[in-house]
Amino acid sequence: MEKKCFVTKEKIEQIVKDYPTPFHIYDEKGIRENARRLKEAFSWNKGFKEYFAVKATPNPYIMKILKEEGCGVDCSSLTELMLSDIVGFKSNEIMFSSNVTPKDDFILASKLDAYINFDDLTHIDFYKDLAPFKKTMCLRYNPGGDFTLNNEIMDTPKDAKYGMTKDQMKQAIKKLKAYGVEKFGIHAFLASNTKDNGYYPKLASILFKLAVELHNELDAKIDFINLSGGVGVDYKLDEPKNDIKIIGEGVRKYYEEIITPAGMGDVKIFTELGRFMLAPYGHLVSKVVHEKHIYKEYIGLDACAANLMRPAMYGAYHHITVLGKENEKCDHKYDVTGGLCENNDKFAIDRMLPKIDIGDYVVIHDSGAHGFSMGYNYNGKLRSAELLLKEDGTVKLIRRAETPNDYFATFDFSEFKK
Ligand SMILES: *Cc1c(COP(=O)(O)O)cnc(C)c1O
């Protein structure tokens, strides 16, 4: 079986006439259909809203597509807030889930009337001197300990820098109430790239119980519960695949068990998904420029880890398709590399692929989230273009490739030109 590409070899040969490789290309149709599936899965909750995690794919054209599908945005920095403002997200369409937050970021978030998600108890007084409180403020929870699902440890919140202890959550609510805040959101992010339909429901059950406790003990009006990100995608062919319908129903079950009987049936469910919204709908397209035969067989691409850092940084698997050779036997073992002076600049190690020739185009799959956005300029490598494959089959340049002038833009060369 092969992971399906949303572009063919013929299409890429046409595209490269205008936009040379490497580039990231996104599939508008796939993005929209997936966003609709998510919305449908949570349609049982009247207030449901997805706040797309901008850091996954900070491109205004992508953000606009998601806006049209009814999504808001989740920001964690000044520039993400600025971008969201430019795209036209307003007030309750913006969630600001930051940590170690600079003053200016809080000030802009407040100016945009975003929901602000406090990462720490001390942020409340830090914020108080900067901007007025919104009627609804959000608090980020860290339950500590290990986070387990089906008796397996999925992550260790006790070692994570995010969020507050339960006691601090309670102090925060008392403090905020004294400052005139009327309603609260609660938020937690306990595991990343999960492949188990049980993740969101388990997280929801923890947050729902906490919400009821805060409601009963402190008379806190809970406005929303933010399940944050963490629903993963199947980067590998044989990995389990999340079913968003089952996930939505799993959350609903706990909602009806815990939230509804507490008389809190108007609590809204929010999500802040990034990877799930975009990863499968992006390809990094690159051309084979070299082959090398030493102790191993190497294929050299015109893309490198600066375009997609996950394999180099986490050893993450990204599936590779050689365009036009989808049905050929994978009987050659290759290391597929970029050109950084870094031995970990390898998109694949010992990967079985069809025989590759110089000039072939390869698709590196699932680059749509935490792909381009984690890019960097090491070795003076330039960031690639981003393209959008529109629903009508046409291609739009949604970010041009960097030029050397972009790379040099922060130097003042006048001293060297005398
Ligand atoms: C990164 C992040 C997300 C999105 O995470 P995904 O794994 O891409 O779903 C959501 N919320 C916060 C606060 C984050 O830091």
The ligand as a Gaussian input file, in Angstrom:
#p B3LYP/6-31G(d) Opt

LIG

0 1
 C        1.290000      23.476000      19.938000
 C        0.039000      23.781000      20.645000
 C       -1.202000      23.375000      20.131000
 C       -1.326000      22.528000      18.893000
 O       -0.750000      21.301000      19.069000
 P       -0.907000      20.131000      17.954000
 O       -0.080000      19.027000      18.511000
 O       -0.375000      20.691000      16.698000
 O       -2.346000      19.807000      17.870000
 C       -2.345000      23.759000      20.803000
 N       -2.283000      24.503000      21.932000
 C       -1.122000      24.914000      22.458000
 C       -1.134000      25.741000      23.678000
 C        0.072000      24.561000      21.844000
 O        1.235000      24.945000      22.384000

